[in-house]
């Protein structure tokens, strides 16, 4: 009987900690990476078959300058929904500036065939609408609620 109670406590604690970690992870995805000013320079590195960073989050209205370089062969840098299509050659830096005026998620794609995994060379530009991001606020509240529930659970069980 003692072994079963210990197992249930251990399992419950593992579940609560897992929920807390998932909540924190979800909320961290919604935090703008670049914030505080209206103008940013973002260095993007293209390589077979990925962009680094692969996800860029900015606020609506921000002026973004992309400095794109390649670590291996010639790639393209195309942003859906924006008039951006750069040729990125080895040893050269390609630069473009945009105003992130449309909220939403926009795919960043390689526009130059670069190998067998070329169709999967995709990044993402997320333009967050100005104002309070309700998904971010809700995910923080879920993380806090999960932390409170886990503290209550531990307090009552031990």
Number of C-alpha atoms within 10 A of each C-alpha: 6 6 7 9 11 11 12 11 15 12 12 15 16 13 13 19 15 13 17 21 15 15 21 18 14 17 19 14 13 18 14 15 13 17 13 10 9 14 16 16 14 16 15 19 18 26 18 19 16 17 22 13 13 16 17 19 18 23 25 19 18 19 18 19 16 18 16 24 25 21 14 14 15 20 27 23 24 21 20 14 12 13 9 14 17 18 18 25 18 13 12 12 16 17 16 14 15 15 15 20 15 16 16 13 16 19 16 23 22 29 18 16 13 18 11 9 11 17 13 12 22 18 21 18 19 21 21 22 16 11 8 9 12 10 12 16 13 13 20 19 15 19 21 15 14 20 18 13 14 20 14 11 15 14 9 8 9 6
